[in-house]
Amino acid sequence: MDFSDKRLSYEKGALHEEILPQEPFAMLKQWLNEAIEQNVPEPYAISLATCGSDNMPAVRTVLVREVTELGVVFYTNYLSHKGQDIEQNPHAEALFFWHDMQRQVRVRGAITKVDRVKTEAYFQKRPYESQVGAWVSQPQSGEVASREAMDEIFANLKQKFPEGDTVPTPEFWGGYEIAATEIEFWQGRANRLHDRLLYSRASTQDTWQITRLLP
Ligand SMILES: Cc1cc2nc3c(=O)[nH]c(=O)nc-3n(C[C@H](O)[C@H](O)[C@H](O)COP(=O)(O)O)c2cc1C
């Protein structure tokens, strides 16, 4: 397949330094709200990049569940491939891409586990079958013999944790928070002269610097 003749001109918006808030989270929330208003499907989905001690980057989609005063929170299996990467190298980068809005946002920083109380509160809000589903992946990213074997594990777990009872939060499952030290807002513009504005700070204690990057 060859897509080399396919191109779109990006003309849906612009980013000016004058309209930027001093800190990036107000801006991120504004763009998320605009994506929600425009009915972007799953606007809180991110591509999450990690890199373990093998130096091999790995990327996958996860759903952001919260924007905090530090960064973004998502939930996953701590024993998964990503969990092992994070154990070995506690840094990550997340990318929101809202195609219809010709926008992307990159969030980079150190990553830590969310405290257990918060994880359990979130797990207990999930639908019953998602709760049981989390127990199936022991570990997530591990090999399973067949679809049938997996369905059988799920059925057995439903018997072990009947609907209506509290499904315990697996100790191998929980939240991570990326504490941002870089957040870049990208707005597509005509002629490939896109707007790229980078908020950066040396640590989460510092104030944000704003820099315009070449596209
Ligand atoms: C739209 C979408 C949303 C997803 N959300 C999550 C999520 O919130 N948490 C999660 O662990 N996996 C989620 N996944 C599955 C991951 O992409 C991935 O397959 C899984 O976490 C295992 O990744 P790993 O082997 O790199 O650790 C989602 C996948 C898609 C396509």
The ligand as an SDF file (V2000), in Angstrom:
LIG
                    3D

 31 33  0  0  0  0  0  0  0  0999 V2000
   -9.5910    1.8440   23.4060 C   0  0  0  0  0  0  0  0  0  0  0  0
   -8.7510    0.9800   24.3130 C   0  0  0  0  0  0  0  0  0  0  0  0
   -8.7480    1.2230   25.6760 C   0  0  0  0  0  0  0  0  0  0  0  0
   -7.9600    0.4470   26.5360 C   0  0  0  0  0  0  0  0  0  0  0  0
   -7.9250    0.7680   27.8580 N   0  0  0  0  0  0  0  0  0  0  0  0
   -7.1040    0.0760   28.6830 C   0  0  0  0  0  0  0  0  0  0  0  0
   -6.9510    0.4910   30.0450 C   0  0  0  0  0  0  0  0  0  0  0  0
   -7.5070    1.5000   30.5140 O   0  0  0  0  0  0  0  0  0  0  0  0
   -6.1310   -0.2730   30.8440 N   0  0  0  0  0  0  0  0  0  0  0  0
   -5.4700   -1.3720   30.3560 C   0  0  0  0  0  0  0  0  0  0  0  0
   -4.7680   -2.0210   31.1250 O   0  0  0  0  0  0  0  0  0  0  0  0
   -5.5720   -1.7520   29.0680 N   0  0  0  0  0  0  0  0  0  0  0  0
   -6.3730   -1.0450   28.2160 C   0  0  0  0  0  0  0  0  0  0  0  0
   -6.4530   -1.4080   26.8910 N   0  0  0  0  0  0  0  0  0  0  0  0
   -5.6730   -2.5790   26.4380 C   0  0  0  0  0  0  0  0  0  0  0  0
   -4.2060   -2.1490   26.2020 C   0  0  0  0  0  0  0  0  0  0  0  0
   -4.0790   -1.4310   24.9950 O   0  0  0  0  0  0  0  0  0  0  0  0
   -3.2320   -3.3410   26.1890 C   0  0  0  0  0  0  0  0  0  0  0  0
   -3.6140   -4.3110   25.2500 O   0  0  0  0  0  0  0  0  0  0  0  0
   -3.1220   -4.0220   27.5590 C   0  0  0  0  0  0  0  0  0  0  0  0
   -3.1460   -3.0770   28.6170 O   0  0  0  0  0  0  0  0  0  0  0  0
   -1.8360   -4.8310   27.6440 C   0  0  0  0  0  0  0  0  0  0  0  0
   -0.7550   -3.9810   27.3910 O   0  0  0  0  0  0  0  0  0  0  0  0
    0.7790   -4.3890   27.6980 P   0  0  0  0  0  0  0  0  0  0  0  0
    0.9210   -5.8280   27.2590 O   0  0  0  0  0  0  0  0  0  0  0  0
    1.5980   -3.4530   26.8770 O   0  0  0  0  0  0  0  0  0  0  0  0
    0.9850   -4.1900   29.1640 O   0  0  0  0  0  0  0  0  0  0  0  0
   -7.2070   -0.6300   26.0090 C   0  0  0  0  0  0  0  0  0  0  0  0
   -7.2000   -0.8630   24.6320 C   0  0  0  0  0  0  0  0  0  0  0  0
   -7.9530   -0.0600   23.8000 C   0  0  0  0  0  0  0  0  0  0  0  0
   -7.8850   -0.2930   22.3000 C   0  0  0  0  0  0  0  0  0  0  0  0
  1  2  1  0
  2  3  1  0
  2 30  2  0
  3  4  2  0
  4  5  1  0
  4 28  1  0
  5  6  2  0
  6  7  1  0
  6 13  1  0
  7  8  2  0
  7  9  1  0
  9 10  1  0
 10 11  2  0
 10 12  1  0
 12 13  2  0
 13 14  1  0
 14 15  1  0
 14 28  1  0
 15 16  1  0
 16 17  1  0
 16 18  1  0
 18 19  1  0
 18 20  1  0
 20 21  1  0
 20 22  1  0
 22 23  1  0
 23 24  1  0
 24 25  2  0
 24 26  1  0
 24 27  1  0
 28 29  2  0
 29 30  1  0
 30 31  1  0
M  END
$$$$
